[in-house]
Amino acid sequence: MKLLLDSCVSGGVRDALAEAGHDVAWAGDWDKDPGDEEILARAYAEKRTLVTLDKDFGELAVGRGDLHAGIIRLVDVSLRLQATACLRVIELHASEIERGAIVTAEPGRLRIRPAEEP
């Protein structure tokens, strides 16, 4: 899967996801943080699922209708478990995410908002 990690996600997550065979870019490698709107637009343009800790992306995608290629949001997931949580979400819900679902993962709970029908 093609993924874009928001800068708030640990760079170590990038390494773990890449080792698992995913194509991973990390906003933390960019010269500067362009802001949430640009990050979401870039992920969409590159057909990458956005992985973030930030709830603002849900507002952009759902509230405003900004285009996206799927979002995985980690809530209250410890730094050391972020990669494991991402890999588990992808394992269980890759097809929904690739269709544009928003998955919120928190300890003991997954919420899936399916992509809106065109």
N, C-alpha and C positions, 0 to 999 in steps of 0.2 A: 504494500500500500504506500502511496505517496503522502507524506505528512509534513506539516509545517508546525514546529513547536514555537509557541509564543515565548518571548524572552523571560517570562516569569517561571517557565518550566526549566528544570535543571538541565544543564548541558550533558550531564551523565545519562539522562534519559535518551538523548540523541544516540549516544554510543550503544546503549542496550538495544534500542529499536533497530539501528543499522545492523548490529550483529545478528538480529533475528531476520534480516533480509529485507527490511523496509527501506525505502528511499526517503531519507529524512533531511530536512533543512531546519535550521534553528535561527530564529530572529536575533538571538544573542550574538550571532556572528556578524550582524550588519553593523555598519559604521554608527548609525544612530537609530533610535526607536522612532518609526514614522507615525505611530499612533494606531489605535485599534482599527479604524476604518481602512487604512492603507494595508495593514496586516491581513485583514479579512479579504480585501480585494486582491491582494497578491496571492493568497492561498487559492482563491477561486480561479484566478488567471492561470495558475500553474496546476490546477486540478489536484490540490493537496488538501487533505483533511487537516483542520486546525486543531491542535491540542493546546489547551490553556487551563489556567486556574481562575481566569477572570470571567465573571458573570456578564460583563458588558457586551461580550460578543453575542450572547443570546438575545439581548435587546436589539442589537444591530440586525441580527438575522430574523428574529421573530417580530419584534416591534416595528422595525422600519422596513423589513423585507429585503435587506441587502442580500445579494447572491452569495452563496457559499458552497463548498464541496464537502460538507459534513463537518461537524464539530464534536470533539470530545472534550468535555469539561471535567476536571478533577476537583472534587470538593473535599477538604479535610483529609486528603491523602498525604501521608508523610513523605518527605523527600525520598527516603529509601525505598518506598513502595510505589512511587510514581510510574516507573518503567513497567513493573509487574502489572499494575492496574491497566495501563495502556494496552499491553499485550493481551491481557484477558478480555478487555472490551473488544479489541480487534478480532480476537479468536471467535468470540460469541456473536458479534454483530457487524462484521465487515460488509456484508451485502447491503444492510440498511444504511450504514455510514456512507458507502459509495453512492447510494441513491440520494444522499443529502440529509440523513437523519442527524439529529443532535442528541448525543448521549451524555448524560450527567452521571458520573461515577463517584460514589461516596462509599465509605466503609459499610459493607453489608447491604448496599442498595444500588441499583441501576435504574435510571429513568431514561426512556427513549421517546423522543418526539420525532415521529416519522416525517419525512420530507413532505412538503405540501404538494398536492397534485397540481400540475400546470393547468 
